[in-house]
Amino acid sequence: MKNHTTLRTFLRPKWLLTHLLVIFLVVLMMSLSMWQFRRLNERKTFNAHLLANTTQAITPIQNLALSLPSDLNDIQWRRVVVRGTFRPSAEVTILNRSQDGTAGVDAATPLDFTIEGKTYAVIVDRGFIPLATPVPKAPNGEVELIGRIRLSQERRIGALSDATTGVLTEAQHLDVKRLSSQTQLNAQQTVLPFYLDLLASPQITASLPAQVTSPKTDNGPHLSYAIQWILFSLCAVAAWVILVKRALRALKPASTDAA
């Protein structure tokens, strides 16, 4: 009789909703925890790749341009040296940038150069300029610079899009493929499928544009978030256990009377 009464109590609609809610919360929070663990592993993989490529010796750009790998990610973050001439007429302003807590833009300017008599161009992110500050002009004449290879910036969910056709003078993100056609000086010129973050140049000494900041190499807060979600799920289970124990204590007198 006692077991029957207890079972019937915990199968009432109110209790069934409580059981389902706890199960839902535990599954949800454990899923979020696993997601954070995956993010942590992705971050560790990214950091290892970043460290491996940024510590390689600076190489002439022709060593990579003439033998591009099938997966461009293999050379992302590597440093190259290139000598060429900026082409300000094809410069694009990359909007909605932020650096050190300051809003601004980046100046992306093609650099024309030759390799074995063939003409090439690579888009160079010359750096960050705060809002309301005029974009400094690219230096005239031939320059030599050290740059960091970067792949196209991808549009994030909810971010603004760029027009798919026409010439862009302003863009929301630096998409090399989208900008290649307007960057190409003529049919004989090859536009490299990556861009460069400008790191240093003897011919450029001005404070602006400011060098684009390097990515952080820590593991981020993912581990602490993962542990928090586990603790939250345990709290949900503990709350359910407390509620069950209270209900069982409330049933005791009734069970005794029934006996």
Summary of the structure (lengths in Angstrom):
residues: 259
radius of gyration: 29.3
end to end distance: 8.3
largest distance: 101.8
contacts: 719
relative contact order: 0.18
helix: 41%
strand: 26%
